[in-house]
C-alpha cells in the first residue's frame, strides 16, 4: 500500500492508564471512555506494549524531532518507574532522533521524586487548573467530593521549586467565563505562570442539549476579549504567552498555528489507548473512529492511511454555509469539529470567535505589518 506522509510531524497522545483518574470533574469528556473496555480492574498499559509503541512511533516520524505526549485520565496513576522505563526505551529506539516529552496532569499526585525526574529529564508539564479556588473547586473534585485546588497548588509549588517547565491548561466554563481579569491575574500574579492555554467547555447532555456547565457562546467571546485587553494593558506581549493569541496571529499571517483546533485540517494528532487501540482524535474516541490496534496494524499505516486522511479532510469539507461565508474563516478555519453541534453544522462557539476576531483585528493587522517588515 502506498502511504502519503504528512508534511509535518504526526502526534499520538498516549493514554497509559486509559480513562482512569483520581478526580471526577463534572465536565470531563473522557471518564466515560472506561465503558469502551469492560474488562475488570484497571486499564494499565503493559511494558511490552509501551516498547512496541515507542519503537513504532519513532519509526513513523518523518522529521528528526519526536514529541511524546502522556495523557489520561490521570497519567501519574502509573508509577514513576513506568516513565523511567519509557525514557530508557526511548533512548534504545531513538535512532539519532531528538526525543522530547510532554506530560498532562491534574497535579495532585506530584511528589519530590516526580519533580526531580521531570526536571532532570527536561519534560514539559501541563497542569490542569481552572483559576482561583472558588472556580476550580466547583467542578474539579475527587470521587469522595473533596476539592482539589490546594493539592494542585502544592504540585505546582513542587514544579517551581525544582525548576520544571510547566504551563497551565484551564477550562473555561459558565462560572469563570464571566471573570476574565480575575482569571488572568491569578495565573499571571499568583502563580507566575507564563504559558497559558484555554479549553472552552462544550459538551452535550444525553438528550442532545448543551450541558449547563458549558461556557456560553457570547460569554466565550467576552472572556477572550477581556483577557486580551488585560494582556495588552499589562504590557505582557512577549512575556506572557497565551496559546489562542499566538494561534490567531499565526493564522493572520498565513502560517500554521500551533494548535490543531485553529488549523485548516485535522488528522495529525491521534490518541492511543492503554491496549494499543488508536483513535482519530482525543475528542473522537468512539468505536466509529477507531483506526485499529498497533499490535495488528503498524502505527504508520494507521496514521498515514486513507481513513485518517479522510478524517483530517472532514474539518474543511464539513464547514457550514455560514462558515464558508464568514470573513473570519481564515482566523479559525471553523475551529474544532467536535463543537459543531448547532443546526446546519454550525460551531457552538462561533458567536464568541466572531466577537474576539473583530476585537483584536486592529492589533493583529499591526503585528502582521510589523513582523512582515522585520522579515
N, C-alpha and C positions, 0 to 999 in steps of 0.2 A: 504493500500500500504506500502510495506517495504521501508524504507529510508536508505540510506548509508551515514552516517555522514562523512564529511571530517575530516582529521586528524589534521587540523589546523583551526583557526577561519575563518568564512566567512565574507566578507565585502560587503556592499551595499552602493554605493555612492549616496547620496540623492540630488535631484535637486528641492529645494523648490520654485524656480522661473522658472523651465523648462530651456529653452534656452535663456531667456531674458537677455540682458546685456546692460550696458550703453556705452560700446565700440563696435566697429565694426572692429575688427582686420582682416586684409586681409586674413590671413591664417587660421582663426578659423574653426574648423571642426564641431562645434556644433550649430552655429547660425541658420543654415537651418533646424534644427530639429523642429523649430516652425511650420514648414509645416506639421508635423505629427498630429498637433492638430489645426484644422482650426477654433475652437471656437473663437468668437470675444473677444477682451480685453486681459488682461494679464493672463498668466497661473500661478497662485499662489496657493500653497498648502494650504488646509484648516487646521484649528486647529484639527478638528475631524480626518482627515487622518493622521496628524502628530502624534497624540496619538496612533492611531492604528498601524502605522509603528513602533514607539518606543516600544510598547508592544510586537509586533511580532518579531522584530529584536533582542531584548534582549532574548526573549524566544527561539529563533532559535540557539543561540550560544552554542557551546559545551565546552567553556572554561570560566573561571571566570573573564576574562577581555573583555570588549566590546568597540570597537572603532567606533564612529560615524564620518562620513566624509561628510561635507556640501560643495556642489559644485554648479556650474552654467553651462551656463550663468554666471551671477554675483550674488552670494548668498546674498550680502549685499543689494540687492534691496528689500528684506524683512526687515521690521523694527527690531530694537533691541528687541522690546517686543516679537516678534515671537521666538527668540532664548532664551530669558529669560524664556518663557513658555516651550520651549523644555527642558531646564535644570530642571524645576520643574517636568515635565513628566518623565524625565529620573530617577530622584530620586524616584518618585512614583512607577515606574515599575522595579527598579534595582534588587530587589530580592537578595540583598547581593553581586551583581557583581560590579566590579570596572569599572566605566564609564569614557571614555576619548573622547575628541572631537578634530577634525581637520577641519579647515575652509580654503577653497581655495578662494582667492580673487585677483582682479587686483589692489587692494589697493587704488583706487581713492576715495572711499566713506568712508574711515575710519575717525572717529572723536574721540575727547577726551573721550566721553561717551563709544564708542565702545571699545577703547583701555583699559579703566578701566575694562569693563566687561570681555574682553579676558584675562586680567591679573588675575583678581580675580577668574575666573572660570578655569584658567590654560589651556586654549585652545591653541593648536598649530596652527599657521597660515602659510599657504603657499602663497607667494606673487609672482605674475607673473610679471617679469621684464626681459627684453631681453638684458641687458648690458648697456653700455654708451648711452647717449641721442640720438645720431645720428642713432644707430642701433635700439633702442627701438621705437622711434617716426616714423620711416619709415613705419612700418606696424601696430603699435598699436595706432589707433586714434579713436575718437568717431564718431557718426553719422554725425556731422557737419564738420568733417575733422580736428578737433582740436587735437593736440598732447596730450599725456597723461603722459609723463615721469615725469614732475615736480609734478603732482598730486600724482603719485606713490611714489616719494621721500618724499613728505610730509606725506604720510601714513606710510612709513617705519620709518620716524623720530618719529611719534607718538608711534609706536610699541616699538621702542628702549627706548623712554623716560618713557614708562610705564612698561618696562622690560617684554614685551610679547615675548615668544619664537616663532621665525619665521624662515622659510627657504625660499630661493629663488628658484623659478621654472622658468627656462628660456628656451625658444625655441631656437634651433639652425637652422639658415636658410641660404640662399645663401649669405647674407650680413655679418653677424657676424661670420659665419663659417670660414672666412679667417683670423680671428684675435684672435686666442686662448689666447695669452699672455695678450693683452689688456683686453679681456673679463674677464679672471681670476683675474687680478689685480683690475679691477673695483669692483668686488664683495669682494675680499679679503681686499683691502686697502681703498677704498672709502666708502663701505657700512659696513665694518667689519662683513660681513656675514660669518658664519662658517658652514652652511649646504647648499649645492648647488646641484640642480637637473636639468638635461638637458632633453629636449624633442626634438628630431630631427624632423623637419617638413617633412612629406612625404604625399603629397596629389596629387590627380589626377584631371585634368580638365574634362569637360563634355565629351570630345572626348576620354578620357582614357589616355591621355598623362600626364607626370609628370608636376606638377604646376611649374611656373617659380621661385617661392619663396622657393622651396624645397632646403634643403642642398644637395649638390652632394654626391654620394657615397664615392668617394675618398676624397672629402672635409671633410666629416664627420670623416673619419679616421685620416686625418691630424689634424683636430681640437682636437680630443681626445688625440692624441699623444702630441700635443703642450701643452694642459692643464696639462696632466700628467707630462710632463717634468718640467713645472713651479712649479707644486705641490711638486715635489721632490727637485728642485733647491732651493725653499724657505723653505725647511725642514718643510713642513706643514703636514706630516704624523702624524695622531693622533691629529691634531689641526684644520685642515680644512677637512670637511667630504664631499666628492663628491660621490653621490649615485652610479654612474656607477662603480667607482673604488671599492667601498665596495661590490657591487653585483658580480663583476668579481672575487674578491678574494674569496668570498663565494663559487662560482662555482668551483674555482680552488681547493678548499679544500673539495669539495663534499658536501657542506652544502646548505640549501635552501636560495636563495638570497632574499633580502628584497624588490624586485621589480618584478612584475609579468612578465614583458617583457623578463626577463632573466631566468625565471623559466622553469622547464621541462614541466609543463602543465598550462592551464588556468582554469577559472571557479569558482575561489573562490571570485572574485570581480565583482559584478554586478552593475547595476545602476537602481534607481527608479525615475521615472518622477513625476511631480507635482500632477498627478491624480491617482497615485498608480500603474501605469504600470511598470513592471520590465523587463529589457533587460539584455542580457547575459554579456555585457561589455559596458563601456563608449564609445568605438570606434566601437561598433556594434549596435548602436541604429537605427535599421532598422526593418520594420514590420516582416521580416522573423526571427528575433532574439528576438521578444517579447515573454517572457515566460508566461505572464499572468498579472493579477492585484491582489494585496493583499486583495482587498475587495471581491474578488470572490474565490481566492485560497490562502491558507496560504503561507506566505513567505518561511517557512521551506520546504514546498513541492515543491515550485518553484526552490529553490536553491539546494536542495538535489535530485531533480528528474532526470529522465533519459535524458531530453533534455539538461539541463545544464551540466550534466556529459558528455554527448556526445560532447558538445561544448568544454569542458575542454580537452578532448582527441584529438580534432581536431588539436591542436598545434603540438603534436608529431607525430600523424598519418599522417598529411598532409605535412610533410617535403619533400622538393625536393630531387632528387637524389644527387645533388651537396651537399646539407646539410648533407645527410647521410654519404657521403664520406669525409666530411671536418674534418681535425684533430682538429679544434676548436669548434666542435659541443658542447662539454661538457661545454664550456665557455658562450654560449649564447642560446643554445637549439633552434636555429632558430629564435630567437628574436620574436617580435610581429607579429602575423599572418596578421594584417592589412597592414603590409609593404611588403607582398609577392605579389608584383604587376608585377614582371618581368616574362618573358616566362618560362614555366615549374614550376611556383610557387616559383621562387627564390625571396629572400628578396632583396629589392631595396638597402638596406644599407650593404649588405654582403661584398662588397669590402672594405668598411671602417672598419668594425669589424675585418676582417682578418688582416688588416694593424695594427690595435690597439692591438689585442691579440699577434701578433708577436712581436710588440714593447715592450710590458710590460711583456712578458713571463719570462725573467730572474728575474725581480723583484718579480713577483708573485710566482715563484718557490722558491725564497729565503724566502719570507714571509711565505709561506706554511711550509717550513722546520723549520723555527724559531718558528712558532706558534705550530706546531706539537710537537717540542721538549719541549716547555713550558708545554704542557699538558701530 
